Amino acid sequence: MDGPLLLPEILFYLTPYLTHQDIVVCLRVCRQWNQSFTPLIFRTITTKDDWSTATDFPPLPSLIKNASWVRSLSLITTSGLAPFLEQCTRLNTLVIHGDIFSKQKDTIWDELTSLVRRNPLIERIFLGQSSPSTAFLQAVSEACPRLCRYESSQGKYEDQEQVEALMKVLRRMKCVSTRYESFTNTPVDITEAFPHMQELTIKDAKGLSIQSQVDLVCQCPNLEHLKWTVCRDMFFPIQQFCDRIPAACPSLRKLQMDGCGIPYPSDLSRILNSLNQLELVMFCGTAIFTRTYRSMERHFQTMRSLDLAHCFSVKSWMVQGILEGCPLLEMLKVPYLLMSDVEVGRPWVALRLKQLRVHFRTTMLWGVKYHNEHHATFKALGRLADLEILDMSSFDPKSPEGLHFQLDFGLADMGMMRKLTFVNMNNTEQSIGNEELGWIKEHWPRLTKMEGIFHRDWDLHEMVTRELRELGVEVPNQVQPEGPRSPWAFDPRQDRDETDNESIDGDEEDYDYYSSDNDGMEDIDIGPILAPSEVVPALDNDDEDDIEGGGMVDQ
């Protein structure tokens, strides 16, 4: 059989065996299925470079016929799709990929402008690697009264009319993201307010002065979420931030930044101290010294999301303190936590955690101490009944041995974590056997993905992998290590040593962030622009695929 049979063909084959009444019933069921499933099938469409009418689903004629059902449209090309695009009149999401502009330079903006004017219901527009024309921006402003989210990247704004059209669009938005955009010899008028703005991302805006960026933020009186990174050749406006933004943006509750342009670690403390009741903090490529941690403490009672995974100088005692002091915390990402700190520390109060990313490190490799550290850690984790994502992996393949998933060490204490869907144990030493595998099957019924090397014996690792896959659990392929790993314990004294070199007042150290290797993680501070439930393809290739979310889509 070359392809799937359609209903008329099915009826043709079955007619000798069906009564007239049976055929009528089949047609009625078909009509009901068509009414129920057609809107779902065509709701989200991503165009292809070469849309074949013969093999691709849906075929182009069917796509044209059902264009009115399309709500989310991602354009990689418009070539050959004019009849379909003319019938698209009920879009609420439009994603325009950057590749489209290199392939269709002459007419693409005219086509996109016409498409926007035919779709007054559009609520979200995403532009990748593009410089929108003035006509397009004017169409967005005039024809899309429901538009509330506008995101663009790598655009160039070179004339005053184009910039004025952009500002007119942004003044109506609730969510705006401008990333790696360039404003060339063009003054930007930021004297008018952006009264609807609730979420603002400014990432490496070239040609837009620091003063203009500060003014822009201060013109958003209802701003709740700020993601701000300056270019590497600029200094972040610490003093202006502390003096103006808390007063101008009293609803600001979520802050994402990286270390670019912040030469002194204590500057982060000043920023945190200037704000009240933060619920989300995400820092990247910066040091978290004691003073910064103490400034975070003032937000512990309201903190719901904290990401320090790509920061350095984060100590284990800080992580333990966060878990002891943040009762509303739902997401935590940090580099590591010593199991000895869990053992001697107070009970965790962060019992609402849904996502935890931390590498647990042991301070011994055998004996009573080793067992006690594991039992204490498993017991603490076992109280996180709402946890859905547990990432215990290490960024460093040579990191100290991690939490050992064995029943003898207390794994059974995690039996209450029945909502767990994903477990990552990459770069940790494991010896999961049949007993542990059986326990996982029984106690983690929602598990959909598990990642790591599950046993030092490669044959046993592959056995566990097969068993998990038979249960419907996704297990990514792993490369067999070249040689046996030599596990080593983490010396807790290394964590306690005064490696910060902080002065008494914490203000004198000049820390060179530009010398740190942040290039591979420079976009992590931006995080997911869309919620995980929103099916929109990524526009940037250099965003981290975050379990919470990356690119413009966390991803």
DRENMAR-12152 format. One line per 5 residues: number of its first residue (from 1); their letters; for each residue z, x, y of C-alpha. Coordinates in steps of 0.25 Angstrom, whole numbers. Each point is the difference from the previous one (the first is absolute). Last residue first. Layout:
<atoms>
NUM	A	Z/X/Y ~ ...
</atoms>
This chain:
<atoms>
555	QDVMG	103/53/104 ~ 2/-2/6 ~ -12/-7/7 ~ -4/6/13 ~ 0/13/-8
550	GGEID	14/-1/-7 ~ 12/-12/-7 ~ 13/-2/-6 ~ -5/8/-12 ~ -6/9/10
545	DEDDN	-14/5/-3 ~ 0/11/11 ~ -10/-2/12 ~ -11/10/1 ~ -11/-8/-4
540	DLAPV	0/-10/11 ~ -6/-14/0 ~ 8/-6/-12 ~ -5/-13/-7 ~ 7/-13/4
535	VESPA	7/-9/-10 ~ 13/-4/8 ~ 11/-1/-10 ~ 5/15/2 ~ 1/-3/15
530	LIPGI	-10/7/9 ~ 2/12/9 ~ 7/8/-11 ~ 7/12/4 ~ -3/7/14
525	DIDEM	10/11/-3 ~ -8/4/-12 ~ -12/3/8 ~ 3/15/2 ~ 4/2/-14
520	GDNDS	-10/11/-5 ~ -1/6/14 ~ 15/2/1 ~ 2/14/-4 ~ 10/5/9
515	SYYDY	-4/9/11 ~ -2/-11/11 ~ 14/-4/-3 ~ 6/12/7 ~ 15/-3/1
510	DEEDG	6/5/13 ~ 15/0/-3 ~ 9/-3/13 ~ 3/-14/-1 ~ 10/-2/-12
505	DISEN	12/1/9 ~ 7/10/-10 ~ -13/7/-3 ~ -8/-4/-13 ~ -4/11/-9
500	DTEDR	-4/-11/-10 ~ 2/8/-12 ~ 15/-2/1 ~ 2/0/-15 ~ 4/-13/-7
495	DQRPD	-13/-2/-7 ~ -1/14/-5 ~ 14/-1/-5 ~ -4/-12/-9 ~ -8/10/-8
490	FAWPS	-11/-8/-6 ~ -2/1/-15 ~ -12/6/-7 ~ -10/-5/-10 ~ -10/10/-6
485	RPGEP	-12/-7/-3 ~ -8/3/-12 ~ -14/5/2 ~ -14/-5/4 ~ 5/-14/4
480	QVQNP	-8/-11/-6 ~ -8/-8/11 ~ 5/-14/2 ~ -7/-13/-1 ~ 5/-12/8
475	VEVGL	9/-10/-8 ~ -2/-15/3 ~ 10/-8/-8 ~ -7/-11/-8 ~ 9/2/-12
470	ERLER	-10/7/-8 ~ -1/9/12 ~ 15/4/-1 ~ -2/3/-15 ~ -12/9/2
465	TVMEH	8/8/11 ~ 12/1/-9 ~ -9/6/-11 ~ -7/9/10 ~ 13/6/5
460	LDWDR	5/2/-15 ~ -13/8/-2 ~ 2/8/13 ~ 15/4/-4 ~ 7/1/13
455	HFIGE	0/-15/1 ~ -3/-11/9 ~ -10/7/10 ~ 0/-9/12 ~ -4/-14/5
450	MKTLR	4/-14/-4 ~ -7/-12/4 ~ 1/-15/-3 ~ 15/-2/-3 ~ 4/-14/1
445	PWHEK	7/-1/-13 ~ 9/12/3 ~ 12/-2/-10 ~ -6/-2/-13 ~ -13/9/1
440	IWGLE	8/11/7 ~ 11/-1/-11 ~ -10/2/-11 ~ -6/12/7 ~ 13/6/2
435	ENGIS	3/-1/-15 ~ -14/5/-4 ~ 2/12/8 ~ -1/4/15 ~ 2/15/1
430	QETNN	-2/2/15 ~ -1/12/10 ~ -4/-4/14 ~ -13/3/7 ~ -4/-14/0
425	MNVFT	10/-11/-3 ~ -6/-12/7 ~ 5/-14/-4 ~ -7/-13/4 ~ 3/-15/-2
420	LKRMM	15/-1/-1 ~ 5/-14/2 ~ 9/1/-12 ~ 9/11/6 ~ 13/-5/-7
415	GMDAL	-2/9/-12 ~ 1/12/8 ~ 13/4/-6 ~ -7/2/-14 ~ -6/13/6
410	GFDLQ	14/6/-1 ~ -2/14/-5 ~ -1/-3/-15 ~ -10/-11/4 ~ -9/11/5
405	FHLGE	-9/0/12 ~ 4/14/6 ~ 1/-1/15 ~ -7/13/6 ~ -1/14/-4
400	PSKPD	-1/9/12 ~ -13/0/7 ~ -12/9/-5 ~ -10/-11/1 ~ 4/-2/14
395	FSSMD	-2/-14/6 ~ 10/-5/-9 ~ 0/-14/-7 ~ 12/-10/-1 ~ -8/-11/5
390	LIELD	6/-14/-3 ~ -7/-12/5 ~ 5/-14/-3 ~ 15/1/3 ~ 7/-13/2
385	ALRGL	11/3/-10 ~ 4/13/6 ~ 13/1/-7 ~ -6/7/-11 ~ -4/12/9
380	AKFTA	15/3/3 ~ 3/0/-15 ~ -12/8/-3 ~ 5/10/10 ~ 14/1/-5
375	HHENH	-4/1/-14 ~ -10/11/3 ~ 10/8/8 ~ 11/-1/-11 ~ -10/4/-11
370	YKVGW	-4/13/8 ~ 15/3/3 ~ 4/-2/-14 ~ -10/11/-6 ~ -14/3/3
365	LMTTR	-10/3/11 ~ 9/0/12 ~ -2/-4/15 ~ -10/-12/-3 ~ -10/-4/10
360	FHVRL	-5/-15/2 ~ -13/0/7 ~ 0/-12/10 ~ -9/-12/3 ~ 7/-14/-1
355	QKLRL	-7/-13/2 ~ 7/-14/-1 ~ 13/4/5 ~ 10/-11/3 ~ 12/7/-6
350	AVWPR	1/10/11 ~ 15/0/-1 ~ 1/13/-9 ~ 13/3/-6 ~ 7/12/7
345	GVEVD	-4/14/-4 ~ 5/9/-11 ~ -10/-3/-10 ~ -11/-4/9 ~ 2/14/7
340	SMLLY	-1/7/-13 ~ -13/-7/-3 ~ -6/7/12 ~ -10/-8/7 ~ -14/4/4
335	PVKLM	-12/-2/10 ~ 3/-14/6 ~ -7/-13/0 ~ 9/-13/1 ~ -5/-14/0
330	ELLPC	9/-13/0 ~ 12/5/8 ~ 9/-11/5 ~ 14/6/-4 ~ -4/14/6
325	GELIG	13/9/-1 ~ 2/5/-14 ~ -15/1/-3 ~ -2/7/13 ~ 12/9/-2
320	QVMWS	-5/4/-14 ~ -14/4/7 ~ 8/8/11 ~ 8/7/-10 ~ -13/4/-8
315	KVSFC	-5/7/13 ~ -13/-2/8 ~ -4/13/5 ~ -15/-4/-1 ~ -7/-13/3
310	HALDL	-11/-6/-9 ~ 9/-10/-8 ~ 8/-4/13 ~ -3/-15/-1 ~ 10/-10/3
305	SRMTQ	-1/-15/-1 ~ 10/-11/2 ~ 10/6/10 ~ 9/-10/8 ~ 13/6/-4
300	FHREM	-5/14/-1 ~ -5/1/14 ~ 11/8/6 ~ -1/9/-12 ~ -13/4/4
295	SRYTR	5/8/12 ~ 10/7/-10 ~ -12/4/-8 ~ -8/6/12 ~ 13/8/3
290	TFIAT	1/5/-14 ~ -15/5/-1 ~ -12/-8/-4 ~ -12/9/2 ~ -14/-6/3
285	GCFMV	-12/-2/-8 ~ 1/-15/-1 ~ 10/-10/6 ~ 1/-14/-4 ~ 11/-9/5
280	LELQN	1/-15/-2 ~ 11/-10/4 ~ 4/6/13 ~ 12/-6/6 ~ 0/6/14
275	LSNLI	-9/11/6 ~ 4/12/9 ~ 8/7/-11 ~ -12/1/-9 ~ -8/6/11
270	RSLDS	10/10/4 ~ 3/4/-15 ~ -15/2/-2 ~ 0/9/12 ~ 11/8/-7
265	PYPIG	-10/6/-9 ~ -7/7/12 ~ -15/3/1 ~ -4/-15/-1 ~ -15/0/2
260	CGDMQ	-4/-3/-14 ~ 12/-3/-9 ~ -4/-13/-5 ~ 3/-14/5 ~ 3/-15/-5
255	LKRLS	10/-9/7 ~ 4/-14/-3 ~ 9/-9/7 ~ -5/-1/14 ~ 4/-13/6
250	PCAAP	5/6/13 ~ -13/6/4 ~ 0/4/14 ~ 15/4/0 ~ -1/8/-13
245	IRDCF	-14/5/5 ~ 4/6/14 ~ 11/11/0 ~ 0/4/-15 ~ -16/0/-1
240	QQIPF	-1/7/14 ~ 9/11/-4 ~ -6/2/-14 ~ -15/0/5 ~ -6/7/-12
235	FMDRC	-6/13/3 ~ -15/1/-1 ~ -10/9/-7 ~ 3/-6/-13 ~ -4/-13/4
230	VTWKL	11/-11/1 ~ 5/-9/-11 ~ 6/-14/2 ~ 2/-11/-9 ~ 8/-11/7
225	HELNP	5/-13/-6 ~ 7/-11/8 ~ -8/-1/13 ~ 3/-12/8 ~ 0/6/14
220	CQCVL	-12/8/-3 ~ -4/7/14 ~ 10/11/-3 ~ -9/4/-12 ~ -12/1/9
215	DVQSQ	7/7/11 ~ 5/11/-10 ~ -14/2/-5 ~ -5/1/14 ~ 10/10/4
210	ISLGK	-3/8/-13 ~ -15/0/5 ~ -11/-7/-8 ~ -11/11/-2 ~ 3/1/-15
205	ADKIT	9/-11/-6 ~ 6/7/-12 ~ 6/-13/-7 ~ 5/-11/9 ~ 4/-12/-9
200	LEQMH	6/-13/6 ~ 6/-12/-6 ~ 6/-12/7 ~ -10/-1/12 ~ -1/-14/6
195	PFAET	4/4/14 ~ -10/12/2 ~ 3/1/15 ~ -9/4/11 ~ 0/14/6
190	IDVPT	-6/7/-11 ~ -13/4/6 ~ -6/11/-8 ~ -8/10/8 ~ -12/6/-7
185	NTFSE	-4/14/-1 ~ -1/-1/-15 ~ 10/-9/-8 ~ 0/5/-14 ~ 6/-8/-12
180	YRTSV	7/7/-11 ~ 7/-13/-4 ~ 1/-13/8 ~ 8/-11/-7 ~ 3/-13/7
175	CKMRR	9/-12/-5 ~ 3/-12/8 ~ -13/0/8 ~ -4/-7/13 ~ 1/12/9
170	LVKML	-7/8/-10 ~ -13/-7/2 ~ 0/1/15 ~ 4/15/-1 ~ -13/2/-9
165	AEVQE	-9/-7/10 ~ 6/9/11 ~ -3/13/-8 ~ -14/-4/-3 ~ -3/-3/15
160	QDEYK	6/13/4 ~ -9/9/-8 ~ 3/10/-11 ~ 9/-6/-11 ~ -2/7/-13
155	GQSSE	6/-6/-13 ~ 6/8/-11 ~ 8/-12/-5 ~ 2/-15/3 ~ 10/-11/-3
150	YRCLR	0/-14/6 ~ 10/-11/-4 ~ 2/-13/7 ~ -14/-6/1 ~ 2/-16/1
145	PCAES	-8/-1/13 ~ -12/7/-6 ~ -13/-2/8 ~ 4/6/14 ~ 8/12/-3
140	VAQLF	-8/4/-13 ~ -13/-3/7 ~ 4/9/11 ~ 4/11/-9 ~ -14/-1/-7
135	ATSPS	-7/0/13 ~ 7/13/4 ~ -4/7/-12 ~ 11/4/-10 ~ 1/15/-3
130	SQGLF	2/1/-15 ~ 8/8/-11 ~ 5/-13/-6 ~ 2/-13/7 ~ 9/-11/-5
125	IREIL	0/-14/5 ~ 11/-11/-2 ~ 1/-14/4 ~ -15/-5/-1 ~ -1/-15/2
120	PNRRV	-10/1/11 ~ -11/5/-10 ~ -14/-1/5 ~ 3/9/12 ~ 5/11/-9
115	LSTLE	-12/0/-8 ~ -9/1/12 ~ 8/12/5 ~ -1/6/-14 ~ -15/-1/0
110	DWITD	-2/5/14 ~ 10/12/-4 ~ -8/3/-12 ~ -14/0/6 ~ -3/15/2
105	KQKSF	10/8/-7 ~ -1/-6/-14 ~ 4/11/-10 ~ 9/8/8 ~ 7/-12/6
100	IDGHI	2/-7/-14 ~ 8/12/-5 ~ 11/-4/9 ~ 4/-12/-7 ~ 1/-14/7
95	VLTNL	11/-9/-5 ~ -1/-14/5 ~ 12/-10/-3 ~ 0/-15/3 ~ -14/-3/-3
90	RTCQE	-5/-15/1 ~ -14/2/5 ~ -7/8/-10 ~ -14/-6/-2 ~ -7/9/9
85	LFPAL	6/12/-7 ~ -6/-5/-13 ~ -14/-1/5 ~ 2/14/7 ~ 4/7/-12
80	GSTTI	-12/9/-3 ~ 7/12/7 ~ 14/-4/5 ~ 7/12/-6 ~ 14/3/-4
75	LSLSR	5/-13/6 ~ 14/-6/-5 ~ 0/-15/2 ~ 13/-8/-2 ~ -1/-15/1
70	VWSAN	-13/-3/-8 ~ -1/-15/-4 ~ -11/-3/10 ~ -9/11/-7 ~ -1/-8/-12
65	KILSP	-15/-2/0 ~ -3/14/5 ~ 9/7/-10 ~ -7/-8/-11 ~ -14/4/5
60	LPPFD	6/15/1 ~ 5/0/-15 ~ 15/-1/-1 ~ 1/9/-8 ~ -10/11/0
55	TATSW	-11/1/-11 ~ -12/-7/5 ~ 1/-2/15 ~ 4/14/2 ~ 8/3/12
50	DDKTT	-2/15/4 ~ 11/6/8 ~ 9/-11/-4 ~ 7/-11/8 ~ 15/-3/-2
45	ITRFI	3/-14/-2 ~ 14/-8/0 ~ 0/-15/0 ~ -12/-1/-9 ~ 7/-1/-14
40	LPTFS	11/-8/6 ~ -8/-11/7 ~ -9/-1/-13 ~ 12/-2/-9 ~ 5/-14/3
35	QNWQR	-12/-8/3 ~ -8/7/-11 ~ 10/-2/-10 ~ 0/-15/4 ~ -15/-1/-1
30	CVRLC	0/7/-13 ~ 11/-9/-6 ~ -8/-12/4 ~ -13/6/-6 ~ 8/3/-13
25	VVIDQ	5/-15/0 ~ -14/-5/1 ~ -5/9/-11 ~ 11/-5/-9 ~ -3/-15/3
20	HTLYP	-15/2/-3 ~ 4/6/-14 ~ 0/15/-3 ~ -4/8/-12 ~ -15/0/3
15	TLYFL	3/3/15 ~ 8/12/-2 ~ -11/11/2 ~ -5/-8/12 ~ 14/-3/6
10	IEPLL	3/15/0 ~ -14/3/7 ~ 3/-11/10 ~ 15/6/2 ~ -5/14/3
5	LPGDM	0/11/-11 ~ 5/14/3 ~ -9/11/-2 ~ -10/7/-9 ~ 4/-6/-13
</atoms>
